[in-house]
Amino acid sequence: MGEGIVDPSVADLVPADVFCAWADVAAPQLGDGPLSLSVLPGGTANLVCKVSRGGQTMVLRRPPRSPRPDSFKIIEREARLLAALKDSDVPHPTLQAASPGTDVLGAPFYLMAWIDGWLGHGLPVNPPPYDHQGEALHNLPFALMDGIIALSKVDYKAVGLADFGKPDGFLARQADRWKSQLDSYKAAEGYEGRDIPGLAYAGDWLRANVPEQSPAGLIHGDYSLANAMFHWGAPPRLAAMIDWELATVADPLLDLGWVLYGYRGRNDTEPPAGYFDPTPFPAREELRDYYAERTGRDVSNLAYYMILSQYKLAVIMERQVARMAAGKQPFAERTSEFVLRLARRAGSMAREAG
């Protein structure tokens, strides 16, 4: 039982015999016979593995070898969310089975459907016809937007997620919440903090300019081309939103700001702080209007949500800089510079907004 090709780097985290004994009961749709398991690239906060058995393939997600304090809770929340989305119009990997405790693998984990598609960003070369500038590539962000449009329409209370977040006062809490997280990094040996131009100004601006919240809904929290899979071929169609670790109930316009900060506005005097080249894609205003027309939400305060998104992401990414300083991961100049770029753009957008 359970003997097969298992990546030796994670064989102790997913013991084949233990996993297969569990799957025989909890996930019989995976099939039987020898197990093949390989680590998928891209997983940083959690371990993501391709699992094949009996001619069937699924994806396993569990905390990494050195989990963060909240890693177990995050995995359990992700599984709960995917279960709640089962009958929705939101493209997502279907939950196949979950083990919320520590009895099986020593940590919570779940199985989800394998998505036959391509990752919107992160591959060396996109598949044709998205490997060159043209109509298909130009329209890709519209398909990306379809995910958060559908997600914003889910009745989170009706699907059992009434307690999944704390939407009341969500925006008013954000600047202090992320400033507190940034300050916590100083506890890491070797990291004393650093000057991040624009970040403090953006934080002060966010505190002083909190808009009236949009009606509460589910948000992905980290949605972009890097966390979206698309069907093969043209026209572009979203296959699944992935990596739900920051999902909660809040103001759905934060997802909009998170997506759009990396696209160029028609009147921008500075390049966006995104991690991709926006040249082939529509202007930010086109994508904003596409969202507004399909959701009916007021997007007049989009600048606030883009500033908050960049502020938040800069803080999240600075954790990696702190880990580099502490010698816990290799130094990457690209990551350090990305934080500075996000903060500078958040600060300059705040100044432009007045």
N, C-alpha and C positions, 0 to 999 in steps of 0.2 A: 504493500500500500504506500502510495506517495513517493515512490522512488523515481527520480527523473533528473532532468537538467535544471538545477537550481543555482543561481548566481552565488558563488561562495562568499561574496562580500556581505550577503544578507541572509545566509543560510541559518544563522542562529536567531535572526529576528523573525523569520518565517520558516520554522522547521517543517519540512515536507510532510512527515508522518502526522504531526499534530494538526497541521492545516487541513490535510485531506480528510482526516477523521471528522473534523468539524464540518467541512464542505459536504461530505456525504449526507449529512443530516440537514444542515442549514441552507446549502446551495446545491441541491442535486442537479440543477440545470447546468452547472459547470461540467457535468459529465464525470466519468471515472477513469481509472488508469493512471499512468505516470504523469507527474506534475512537471511542467516547465515554468520557470519563473525568472524574469530578467528585470533589472532596474531601468525605468524609463528616465530619460534626461529631463532636466528642468525642475524637478522637485527640490526645493530648498528647505522650506519649513517642515515638510512632511515627506515620507518615503512613498514613492509611487512605483508600482511594479506591474508588469504585464504577466498575467497568469493564464496558462493554457493547460487544458486537461480534457481528454476525451473528444478532441476536435473542436472544443469551445474555447473562446478567449474572453477574458474579463480584465478589469483593472483593480488592483488592491491598493488601498491607501491606509497608511498607519503612521504613527509618530516616528521620528528618526531615532537613530541610536542614542543620541544625546538630546532628549526632548527638552523643550522649554517648559516652564511651570504650567503653562496653559495648553500644552499640546494635546493632552488626553481630552480635555473639554472641547477643543476645536474639532477633533475628529468626530466626537459624538454629535456636535452641532451640525457638522456637514452632513452626516448620515441622516439626521432628523430632517434637515432642509430638503435633501434630495427625495426623501420619502414623501414629504408634503407636496412637492412639485409634480408628483406622478401623473396626475390628470390635467395638468395645466398646459398652456400653449408655450411655455418657456422651453426652448431647446436645452436639454441637459442630459448628462449620462444617467440612465435609469438605475436606481438603486436595486441591487440584486439580493444582498444579504448584509447584515451587520452584526458585529459582536461588540457591544458597548462597554463591557467590563474588561478585566485583565486576566480572566481565567484561561483563555485559549493561547494567546500569544504574549501575554504579559503586558498588553496595552490594547486599547480599543482599536478596531479596524473595520473596514467595510469593503464590499465588492460592488463595483458598478459596471455598467455595460461598456464594452469596447466600442469606441467611436471610429467608424471608417471615414476618415477625412484628414485634413491637413491643418497644422497649427498656423494661425494667422501671422505670427511673427516669431522669429527665433531660429528658423531654418536657414542654412546658408543661402539657399535659392528657393524661391516660391515655385510651386508647380505651374506648368502652363495652364491657362493663358495669363497667369498672374506674375510671370517672370519678366515682364516688360511693360512699359507704359502703354496703356490702351484702355478701352472702355471697361473691361472686366476689372482691372486693378483700380481704376478710378471709382467704380461703384462699390468696391469692397466695404468701405466704411458704412454705407447705408445698410448692408446686411449685418454688420456689427451692431448698429444701432437697434436693429430689430429685437435683439436680446433684451436690452434694458427697457425697451418699449413694452414688450410682453411681461417682463418681470414687474414693472410698475403697476400693471393692471391686476395682478394677483390679489385676491382678498385674503390677506394673511391670517385674519381671524377665522375665516371659514375653513382654511386648510390646517387649522390647529397650531398656528404659530403666534397666537395672541401674546405670549410671554417671551417671544424670541428676541425682543429688544426693548429699549426704553426711548420711544420716539419723542415724548414730551420734553421740550427743552434741549433736544439733541444738538442743534446748531450752536446754542449758547454755551454748551459745555466743551465744544471741540478744541478751541485754541488752548485752553488750560489743560485739557486732557492730553494733548500731544506735547505741550511744553513740559508737562510732568514726566512724560515718557522720555523726552530728550534729556532731562536732568538726571534721570535714573541711570543713564549710560555711564555717568561719571563714577559709578561704583566699580566699573571694570578696571582692573589693574592695568596701568599703562595708558589709560585714556582720561584726560583731564578736561575734555571738551575742546572746542576750537571756535574761531570766529567764522560764522556763516552769514555773510552779508545778505541783508534783505529779509532774513527769517524773523528777527524780532519785530521789524517794521510790519511785516505781513501779519504776525500774530496780534499786534496792537490794533491793526486795522480791522481784523476779523472780530475782535471783541467789541469794537465801536460801531460795527456796521452789520449786526446780525439781522437778516431779513425775516419777515414772517414766513414760517415754515410752510412748505408745500404739504398737502395731505400725506400722511404717513403711508409707507408701503415697504415692501422688501427691497433691499439693495444688495448688490453683489459685493461692493466695497473695494474691488481691485480689478475692475473690468477694462480690458483693452484688447488689442490684437494678440497680445501674448497669452491671454486667457480665453481665447475663442478658437473653436475649430470649425472649419468650413467643409461643405461637400465638395467633392472633386468636380472640376469643369465649370463652365459658365452657363447662366449668369450666377453671380455669387449668392450663396445661400448659407445661412448659419446652421451648423450641425449641432453644436453644443457650447454652452458656457461652462467653463471648467474652473477649478481652484476656488472653492467657495469659502475659504477660511475666514474672510473678513465680513461675511454676510451677516446682516442684522435687519431689524425693522427701524427705519429712520426716514429721512427725507430723500425720495428717489432722485431728486435733482442733483444730489451729490454724485451719483453714478454718471449723470450727464456731464457734470464738470470734470470728472475724472477722465472720461473719454476724450472730451474736446480740448483740454488744455494743450494737447500735443499737435493740434491742427492750426494752420495759419489763418488768422482773420484777415479780411479784406483790407483793413486799415492798420494792420500791425506795423510798427516801426522796428520791432525786434523779432528775431526768429523764435519760434516756440521752444519750450524746454523739453520736448519729447525725446524719446529714444529712437525715433525712426524719422526718415526723410518724408515730410508731408507733401513734397512737390507733386506727386502723381494724384493726390487726393483732392476732393472738393474743399472749398473754403469752409471754415468753421460755421459761418452763418447758414450755409445750405444744410448742414447736418443738424444744427440747432432747430431750424424751421421744420425739418423732416420729423424730428422728435415731437415738437410742439403740436404739429398738425395731427399726429397720431395718438397723442396722449391727452391733449386739451389742457396741459399744465402751463402755467405762466412761467416763461423762461426769461423774463426781463432782468432778473438778478443773476444771470449766468456768470458774470464776472466774479461774484462772491464765491460761487461753488468751484470755479476754476482756481481761484486763489487758495481756498481751503484745501482743495485736492493736492496742489503742489506743496503746500505747507505740510500737510499730513504725510505725503510720500517722502518728502525730504527728511522728515524725522524718522520714518520707518527705515529708510535706506542708511541713515547715519548710524543705525545699530550695527550695520556691517563694518562701517569705518571704525567704530569702537572695538569691534571684535578683531579687526586687523591690528589696531594699536596694541591690543592685549595679546597678540600672537595666536589667536584662536582660529584664524583663517588667513590665507595668503593675501598680501596687499594687492589691490587692484585700483590703479589710478583712475580708471574709467568710472568706477563706483563713486569714488571720492569727488570727482569732478561733476558727476551727475547730480549729487546732492547740492553742490554749490550752484549749479545751473538752475535747478528747481527753485532754490531759495531766492536767487537773483530775480528770476522771472516773477515769482510770487510777489516780491517786494515792488518790482517795477509796475506790475499790474495794479497793485494796491495804490500806488502813487497816481497812476493814470485814472483810477476810479474816483480819487479825491476823498 
